[in-house]
Amino acid sequence: MSQQRAVFIVEDNAINKLTLETILEENNFDITGSASNAEEAWEDLKNTVVDIVLIDINLAGDKNGIWLAEKIRKEKNTALIYLTAYGDKKTIDKVKKTRPNGYLMKPYNEPTLLTTIEIAIESFTSKKTKTSKNLFIKDNYIQIKINSDDILYIQSSGNYLEIFAKDKKYLIRAKISDFINQLPQENFLKVHRRSIINLQKVDMVGNGFVKINNQEISISKTFKKELHHKLEFL
């Protein structure tokens, strides 16, 4: 493996967690964190940059692994795999709605685990880079094609988005969690629950904000670490 991958483990069985950590560390993975319940995991993940999250479905506490996966899909840009002993139709139907990148039934062996993780990360990364730069948005009842490179930043107001482009502002009816999936993930990042920025357009990073085209845009603590991480590789 040429590149060390960052993994977060969510598992409430101490023996299973230790086994996972041992296998991954012996195969050059970086364990960036772990948690035994979904809510604890989410608090840690909000401020952690990872390549993949391994999630047990049935966890101690009020929330299960599917709840955590839903939070990840809305707020984080990372691959996820379920690790579970349950493969009944009801569970599978719930799991499918979170679009997992893999699903492993316990007990699993080491080669299957490693292969599933590698395929999940590579397919997730490939999907991100294939996102088209051109997208169509509805403006005054007509569909207009815009190039994502021209977008400076996007701000949400309920079910509407204001798209601030190089030469114009567009107002469209859409949810921010859906719209970000249409954008090239290597260039765009959600920095606040109501804001997406084009990383290529950032002029300055301040204490709790970025400046784009003389406009200050607030950064939530949840996304601050990921912002700095991504800016390092531009």
C-alpha positions in Angstrom: 0.0 0.0 0.0 1.6 3.2 -1.2 -0.4 5.7 0.9 -1.4 5.4 4.6 -5.1 5.6 4.9 -6.8 7.2 7.9 -9.5 5.0 9.6 -12.0 5.7 12.3 -13.5 2.7 14.1 -17.0 2.6 15.7 -17.3 -0.6 17.7 -18.7 -1.3 21.2 -17.1 -4.7 21.6 -13.6 -4.2 23.1 -12.2 -7.4 21.7 -13.5 -6.8 18.2 -12.2 -3.2 18.3 -8.7 -4.4 19.4 -8.7 -7.0 16.7 -9.6 -4.4 14.1 -7.0 -2.0 15.3 -4.3 -4.7 15.2 -5.1 -5.8 11.7 -5.2 -2.3 10.3 -2.0 -1.1 12.0 -0.1 -4.1 10.8 -1.2 -3.2 7.3 -0.1 0.4 7.3 -3.5 2.0 8.2 -3.6 5.0 10.5 -6.2 4.7 13.3 -7.2 8.3 13.8 -9.8 7.5 16.4 -12.4 5.1 17.8 -15.6 5.2 19.8 -18.0 2.7 21.4 -21.3 4.6 20.7 -22.7 6.6 17.8 -23.0 10.0 19.5 -19.5 9.9 20.9 -18.2 8.9 17.5 -20.0 11.8 15.8 -18.6 14.4 18.2 -15.1 13.1 17.4 -15.7 12.8 13.6 -16.9 16.3 13.2 -13.3 17.5 13.9 -11.4 14.6 12.4 -10.2 14.1 8.8 -10.5 10.4 7.7 -10.6 8.4 4.6 -13.1 5.8 5.9 -15.2 5.0 8.9 -15.9 1.4 10.0 -19.3 1.2 11.7 -20.9 -1.5 13.8 -24.7 -1.2 13.3 -25.8 -2.2 16.8 -24.1 0.0 19.4 -24.5 0.8 23.0 -26.5 3.9 23.7 -29.7 5.5 22.2 -28.3 5.8 18.6 -27.2 3.0 16.3 -24.7 2.9 13.5 -27.3 3.8 10.9 -28.0 7.0 12.7 -24.3 7.8 12.6 -24.0 6.9 8.9 -26.9 9.4 8.1 -25.0 12.1 10.0 -21.8 11.3 8.1 -23.5 11.4 4.7 -25.0 14.9 5.5 -21.9 16.5 6.9 -18.8 14.6 6.0 -17.0 13.7 2.8 -15.8 10.2 3.6 -16.3 6.5 2.7 -18.0 4.2 5.2 -18.4 0.5 5.7 -20.8 -1.4 8.0 -19.5 -4.2 10.1 -22.4 -6.3 11.5 -23.7 -9.7 12.5 -27.2 -8.8 11.1 -28.1 -9.4 7.5 -31.9 -9.6 7.6 -33.9 -7.7 5.0 -35.2 -5.1 7.4 -31.7 -4.1 8.4 -30.4 -4.2 4.8 -33.3 -1.9 3.6 -32.3 0.7 6.3 -28.6 0.4 5.5 -29.1 0.9 1.7 -30.6 4.4 2.3 -27.3 5.6 3.7 -25.4 4.5 0.5 -22.6 2.6 2.3 -19.4 1.9 0.4 -19.2 -1.6 1.8 -21.0 -4.1 4.1 -19.2 -6.9 6.0 -20.9 -9.7 7.9 -19.3 -10.9 11.1 -17.2 -12.9 11.5 -15.0 -11.8 8.6 -11.4 -12.7 7.8 -8.5 -10.4 7.4 -8.1 -10.6 3.6 -11.8 -9.9 3.1 -11.7 -6.9 5.5 -8.6 -5.4 3.9 -9.9 -5.9 0.3 -13.3 -4.4 1.2 -11.7 -1.3 2.7 -9.3 -0.7 -0.2 -12.1 -1.1 -2.8 -14.4 1.2 -0.8 -11.8 4.0 -0.5 -10.8 3.7 -4.2 -14.3 3.7 -5.5 -15.3 6.6 -3.3 -12.3 8.6 -4.3 -12.9 7.8 -8.0 -16.6 8.9 -7.7 -15.5 12.3 -6.3 -13.0 13.1 -9.0 -15.5 12.2 -11.8 -18.0 14.8 -10.7 -18.6 17.1 -13.7 -17.5 20.7 -13.6 -20.6 21.7 -15.6 -24.0 21.7 -13.9 -27.4 23.0 -14.8 -29.4 25.2 -12.5 -32.9 26.6 -12.9 -33.0 30.4 -13.2 -36.3 32.2 -14.0 -37.9 29.0 -15.3 -35.0 28.1 -17.7 -32.1 25.7 -17.2 -28.7 27.4 -17.4 -25.4 25.6 -17.6 -22.7 27.0 -15.4 -19.1 25.9 -14.8 -18.4 25.1 -11.2 -15.0 26.9 -11.5 -17.0 30.2 -11.8 -18.7 29.6 -8.4 -17.2 31.6 -5.5 -19.4 30.3 -2.7 -22.9 29.2 -1.9 -25.2 30.1 1.0 -28.3 28.4 2.2 -31.6 29.9 3.4 -34.0 27.1 4.2 -34.9 25.3 1.0 -33.2 27.9 -1.2 -29.6 28.4 -2.2 -27.8 31.6 -3.2 -25.0 30.8 -5.7 -22.5 33.5 -5.9 -20.6 33.2 -9.2 -17.9 35.3 -10.8 -20.4 37.5 -12.7 -23.8 36.8 -11.3 -25.8 35.6 -8.3 -28.3 32.8 -8.8 -31.2 31.8 -6.5 -32.4 28.2 -6.8 -34.6 25.9 -4.8 -32.4 23.1 -3.4 -31.0 21.7 -0.2 -27.4 22.3 0.6 -26.8 18.7 1.5 -28.0 17.6 -2.0 -26.3 20.3 -4.0 -22.8 19.7 -2.7 -22.9 16.2 -4.2 -23.1 17.8 -7.7 -19.9 19.8 -7.2 -16.3 18.5 -7.7 -15.4 17.4 -4.1 -11.7 18.3 -4.5 -12.5 22.0 -4.9 -15.7 22.5 -2.8 -16.1 22.2 0.9 -19.0 22.8 3.3 -17.6 25.1 6.0 -20.8 25.8 7.9 -24.2 24.2 7.9 -25.4 27.1 5.6 -22.2 27.6 3.5 -20.2 25.9 0.8 -17.0 27.5 -0.5 -14.8 27.0 -3.6 -11.4 26.3 -2.1 -9.7 27.7 -5.1 -11.3 31.1 -4.5 -10.2 31.6 -0.9 -8.2 34.9 -0.5 -7.6 34.7 3.2 -8.3 32.5 6.2 -9.0 34.3 9.4 -10.0 33.3 12.9 -13.4 31.7 12.3 -13.9 32.9 8.8 -12.6 32.8 5.2 -12.6 35.7 2.8 -13.6 35.3 -0.8 -13.9 38.3 -3.1 -14.0 40.6 -0.1 -16.8 38.7 1.5 -16.3 37.1 4.9 -17.8 33.6 5.3 -18.1 32.0 8.7 -16.3 28.7 9.4 -17.9 26.3 11.9 -15.6 24.5 14.3 -17.0 21.3 12.9 -15.3 21.9 9.5 -12.2 24.0 10.5 -9.8 21.1 10.6 -10.9 19.7 7.3 -10.6 23.1 5.7 -7.0 23.6 6.8 -6.2 20.0 5.7 -7.6 20.6 2.2 -6.0 24.0 1.7 -2.6 22.3 2.3 -3.0 20.3 -0.8 -4.2 23.0 -3.2 
